[in-house]
Amino acid sequence: MNWRAFGRKTVRHPLFVMWAIVVFSLIVKESYPLSHFPMYSNIEPKSHYFYLANGNGEPLKGKRYFGIAMSNMKKKYHSFLTPLAEVRSDEAGKRIKASELGEADQEQCGQNLIDYLLPRGEARGSWKRDKPDVLRLVRIDIKREGTVLKETKRVIAERSIAK
Amino acid sequence: MKLMRGGYQIEQRGFIETFFMRLGLAAMVIYTLPNVGRMADLTEQSRPSGLAHFIDLTFLADPTLYQAGYWLTVVALIAYVLGLAVPISLGIATVFHILVMTLYNSQGSQTHQFQIISLALLAQWIVYLVGFFRRKKLPFTHSLSNTAIHFSVQAIAAVYVIAGVIKMLRSKGMWAWQSPDIAVELMKTNAQKYYEYLEVDASFDHRLRVATWLIENPWHARIALGGGLMIELFAFLALYNRTAALIVGFAMLALHWGIEITMGLDFKNNSAMIWIFLINVPFWILWLSGKIAKRDGALDLKRSADFPWKPESRS
């Protein structure tokens, strides 16, 4: 087989660029401008989200106080979880997923998120005016059981706020 | 495979059609570049993506530097639309858009709104780079401008095929079966929106209704959402010919419209790119004009889109 001719023919195929982008993107995953576009690629009967609350558990206006959408806050929190999972994987000598990290690690990442949020709040009048005594990061897990959706609540991290 | 033969050829495009495609792409680049205030916030890259692994791109957050790059890009895009020094002008726009969006996407929360534009730019620029460095013996069978547009359409189709293939891979082929559980994601979205301002808007009730419908009508949901998956997987059919591009383009718009009314996620950049490169209204106006004038083919200028805009017979 003439590999050179085969290679030339392949590269000149009118769909070569498209398939090359598809294969390369699936290999490198998130590497701008390439992406493997993983949103909603594996739909499960469960999901989770986060919100911010005060010391009494009353929810706070997250976007108003910190200028961040709750969906982006979740991504930011996960951006702390993922590298920590890699550290834990190295320590354990086996792969540990971000979703398998223990409560202490989750709290550490929650504190990292609060570290990220507070300076954003300090730049906003609404937060400076209405600061609560305590800021909590709360996680809600949603699960479908039959035709019913059930929610469970857990505090991931909290911090006293200096007035 | 018969579908893979016969069609899928690089389209012969006239000056006007190519001009409007370039104009559309240039407008998308300018539209998507962040304003200087937003860029000034990007002083770190907490979760690097792409080139940000190797280069600290936070220098782009400097307002003076960013504005200089922005206006240089605007000038470069005008040159690109007019076909002037395309390897350089398109190169400036491509590099600036990719660097800025790489930094934007390195903030910890990934977004997928801009890849389609950067990839379309990059695909075109690669053609012009190859054309520049191998100008004595061009490896392309068609003109650079026609090949470049063809590469862009491939990049756009690739974005959809990837989204389809990853769904098949990660769900082990069960995506359509699992799709009614998007209801759980809708309720999550509702809750996330609520906790931003502790308010509910009209979209809240809408998502609740859609989620309830999905859970109560799983087979209807599988058919509807499975259809969307098919559009993604077979997006490459858009490259078969112009009519296929038109049909697939409208199917993709329908997909985005469906996602928007169910999930509340808008894909305006993708939709705009579909209008520019697949639906391609200027061509169909020229084609219709040609029909009315009883001419052979579209009423377009058979000139190269690149300076010095020489007359072209074929390719």
Boltz contact constraints between the chains, C-beta under 6 A:
constraints:
  - contact:
      token1: [A, 14]
      token2: [B, 8]
      max_distance: 6.0
  - contact:
      token1: [A, 15]
      token2: [B, 8]
      max_distance: 6.0
  - contact:
      token1: [A, 17]
      token2: [B, 151]
      max_distance: 6.0
  - contact:
      token1: [A, 17]
      token2: [B, 154]
      max_distance: 6.0
  - contact:
      token1: [A, 18]
      token2: [B, 154]
      max_distance: 6.0
  - contact:
      token1: [A, 18]
      token2: [B, 157]
      max_distance: 6.0
  - contact:
      token1: [A, 18]
      token2: [B, 158]
      max_distance: 6.0
  - contact:
      token1: [A, 18]
      token2: [B, 236]
      max_distance: 6.0
  - contact:
      token1: [A, 21]
      token2: [B, 158]
      max_distance: 6.0
  - contact:
      token1: [A, 22]
      token2: [B, 158]
      max_distance: 6.0
  - contact:
      token1: [A, 22]
      token2: [B, 161]
      max_distance: 6.0
  - contact:
      token1: [A, 22]
      token2: [B, 162]
      max_distance: 6.0
  - contact:
      token1: [A, 25]
      token2: [B, 162]
      max_distance: 6.0
  - contact:
      token1: [A, 30]
      token2: [B, 49]
      max_distance: 6.0
  - contact:
      token1: [A, 30]
      token2: [B, 110]
      max_distance: 6.0
  - contact:
      token1: [A, 31]
      token2: [B, 50]
      max_distance: 6.0
  - contact:
      token1: [A, 32]
      token2: [B, 49]
      max_distance: 6.0
  - contact:
      token1: [A, 32]
      token2: [B, 50]
      max_distance: 6.0
  - contact:
      token1: [A, 32]
      token2: [B, 102]
      max_distance: 6.0
  - contact:
      token1: [A, 32]
      token2: [B, 105]
      max_distance: 6.0
  - contact:
      token1: [A, 33]
      token2: [B, 98]
      max_distance: 6.0
  - contact:
      token1: [A, 33]
      token2: [B, 115]
      max_distance: 6.0
  - contact:
      token1: [A, 33]
      token2: [B, 118]
      max_distance: 6.0
  - contact:
      token1: [A, 33]
      token2: [B, 119]
      max_distance: 6.0
  - contact:
      token1: [A, 35]
      token2: [B, 112]
      max_distance: 6.0
  - contact:
      token1: [A, 35]
      token2: [B, 115]
      max_distance: 6.0
  - contact:
      token1: [A, 36]
      token2: [B, 166]
      max_distance: 6.0
  - contact:
      token1: [A, 37]
      token2: [B, 112]
      max_distance: 6.0
  - contact:
      token1: [A, 37]
      token2: [B, 162]
      max_distance: 6.0
  - contact:
      token1: [A, 37]
      token2: [B, 163]
      max_distance: 6.0
  - contact:
      token1: [A, 37]
      token2: [B, 166]
      max_distance: 6.0
  - contact:
      token1: [A, 38]
      token2: [B, 166]
      max_distance: 6.0
  - contact:
      token1: [A, 41]
      token2: [B, 166]
      max_distance: 6.0
  - contact:
      token1: [A, 41]
      token2: [B, 167]
      max_distance: 6.0
  - contact:
      token1: [A, 41]
      token2: [B, 170]
      max_distance: 6.0
  - contact:
      token1: [A, 42]
      token2: [B, 170]
      max_distance: 6.0
  - contact:
      token1: [A, 42]
      token2: [B, 171]
      max_distance: 6.0
  - contact:
      token1: [A, 43]
      token2: [B, 178]
      max_distance: 6.0
  - contact:
      token1: [A, 43]
      token2: [B, 181]
      max_distance: 6.0
  - contact:
      token1: [A, 43]
      token2: [B, 182]
      max_distance: 6.0
  - contact:
      token1: [A, 45]
      token2: [B, 181]
      max_distance: 6.0
  - contact:
      token1: [A, 47]
      token2: [B, 184]
      max_distance: 6.0
  - contact:
      token1: [A, 47]
      token2: [B, 185]
      max_distance: 6.0
  - contact:
      token1: [A, 47]
      token2: [B, 188]
      max_distance: 6.0
  - contact:
      token1: [A, 49]
      token2: [B, 188]
      max_distance: 6.0
  - contact:
      token1: [A, 49]
      token2: [B, 191]
      max_distance: 6.0
  - contact:
      token1: [A, 49]
      token2: [B, 192]
      max_distance: 6.0
  - contact:
      token1: [A, 51]
      token2: [B, 195]
      max_distance: 6.0
  - contact:
      token1: [A, 59]
      token2: [B, 195]
      max_distance: 6.0
  - contact:
      token1: [A, 61]
      token2: [B, 197]
      max_distance: 6.0
  - contact:
      token1: [A, 61]
      token2: [B, 198]
      max_distance: 6.0
  - contact:
      token1: [A, 62]
      token2: [B, 195]
      max_distance: 6.0
  - contact:
      token1: [A, 62]
      token2: [B, 196]
      max_distance: 6.0
  - contact:
      token1: [A, 63]
      token2: [B, 196]
      max_distance: 6.0
  - contact:
      token1: [A, 64]
      token2: [B, 197]
      max_distance: 6.0
  - contact:
      token1: [A, 70]
      token2: [B, 192]
      max_distance: 6.0
  - contact:
      token1: [A, 70]
      token2: [B, 195]
      max_distance: 6.0
  - contact:
      token1: [A, 70]
      token2: [B, 196]
      max_distance: 6.0
  - contact:
      token1: [A, 71]
      token2: [B, 192]
      max_distance: 6.0
  - contact:
      token1: [A, 72]
      token2: [B, 109]
      max_distance: 6.0
  - contact:
      token1: [A, 75]
      token2: [B, 109]
      max_distance: 6.0
  - contact:
      token1: [A, 76]
      token2: [B, 108]
      max_distance: 6.0
  - contact:
      token1: [A, 76]
      token2: [B, 109]
      max_distance: 6.0
  - contact:
      token1: [A, 79]
      token2: [B, 47]
      max_distance: 6.0
  - contact:
      token1: [A, 79]
      token2: [B, 108]
      max_distance: 6.0
  - contact:
      token1: [A, 142]
      token2: [B, 184]
      max_distance: 6.0
  - contact:
      token1: [A, 142]
      token2: [B, 187]
      max_distance: 6.0
  - contact:
      token1: [A, 142]
      token2: [B, 188]
      max_distance: 6.0
  - contact:
      token1: [A, 144]
      token2: [B, 184]
      max_distance: 6.0
  - contact:
      token1: [A, 147]
      token2: [B, 215]
      max_distance: 6.0
  - contact:
      token1: [A, 149]
      token2: [B, 187]
      max_distance: 6.0
